[in-house]
């Protein structure tokens, strides 16, 4: 198990990555929640959109890495 000091050091080294991950998650969950509050969609679709956020996250950042490597 890592100590708090090691965890803080790693968080400082990767702060922008962590911040981007957090912002993406907050924006995705907020958009899905607002969409389903307005449309009053079924609960199963709500959870499918939340699950789609995981796929969208990895797809977005995979494409960004691909674009950076092709430069």
C-alpha positions as CSV (number, residue, x, y, z in Angstrom):
1,X,0.0,0.0,0.0
2,X,1.4,3.4,-0.9
3,X,1.8,6.1,1.7
4,X,0.1,9.4,1.5
5,X,3.4,11.1,0.7
6,X,3.9,8.9,-2.4
7,X,0.3,9.4,-3.5
8,X,0.6,13.2,-3.2
9,X,3.9,13.2,-5.1
10,X,2.3,11.1,-7.9
11,X,-0.7,13.4,-8.0
12,X,1.5,16.5,-8.4
13,X,3.4,14.9,-11.2
14,X,0.2,14.0,-13.1
15,X,-1.9,17.0,-12.0
16,X,-3.1,18.0,-15.5
17,X,-4.1,14.5,-16.4
18,X,-6.0,14.1,-13.2
19,X,-7.7,17.5,-13.7
20,X,-8.7,16.6,-17.3
21,X,-10.1,13.3,-16.1
22,X,-12.1,15.0,-13.4
23,X,-13.5,17.7,-15.7
24,X,-14.5,15.1,-18.4
25,X,-16.3,13.0,-15.8
26,X,-18.1,16.0,-14.3
27,X,-19.2,17.4,-17.7
28,X,-20.3,14.0,-18.9
29,X,-22.4,13.1,-15.9
30,X,-23.9,16.6,-15.8
31,X,-24.9,16.5,-19.5
32,X,-26.5,13.0,-19.1
33,X,-28.3,14.0,-15.9
34,X,-29.7,17.2,-17.5
35,X,-30.7,15.4,-20.7
36,X,-32.6,12.8,-18.8
37,X,-34.3,15.3,-16.5
38,X,-35.6,17.2,-19.5
39,X,-36.6,14.1,-21.6
40,X,-37.6,11.9,-18.7
41,X,-36.1,8.9,-20.4
42,X,-36.2,5.4,-19.0
43,X,-33.8,4.4,-16.2
44,X,-32.0,1.7,-18.3
45,X,-31.2,4.3,-21.0
46,X,-29.8,6.6,-18.3
47,X,-27.4,3.9,-17.1
48,X,-26.5,3.1,-20.7
49,X,-25.5,6.7,-21.3
50,X,-23.4,6.7,-18.1
51,X,-21.7,3.5,-19.4
52,X,-21.2,5.1,-22.8
53,X,-19.2,7.9,-20.9
54,X,-16.5,5.3,-20.2
55,X,-16.3,4.4,-23.9
56,X,-16.3,8.0,-24.9
57,X,-13.5,8.8,-22.5
58,X,-11.2,6.2,-23.8
59,X,-12.1,6.9,-27.4
60,X,-11.5,10.6,-27.0
61,X,-8.1,10.2,-25.3
62,X,-7.0,7.4,-27.6
63,X,-7.8,9.7,-30.6
64,X,-5.8,12.6,-29.0
65,X,-2.8,10.3,-28.5
66,X,-3.1,9.1,-32.1
67,X,-3.2,12.7,-33.3
68,X,-0.2,13.7,-31.2
69,X,1.8,10.7,-32.5
70,X,1.0,11.6,-36.2
71,X,2.3,15.2,-35.8
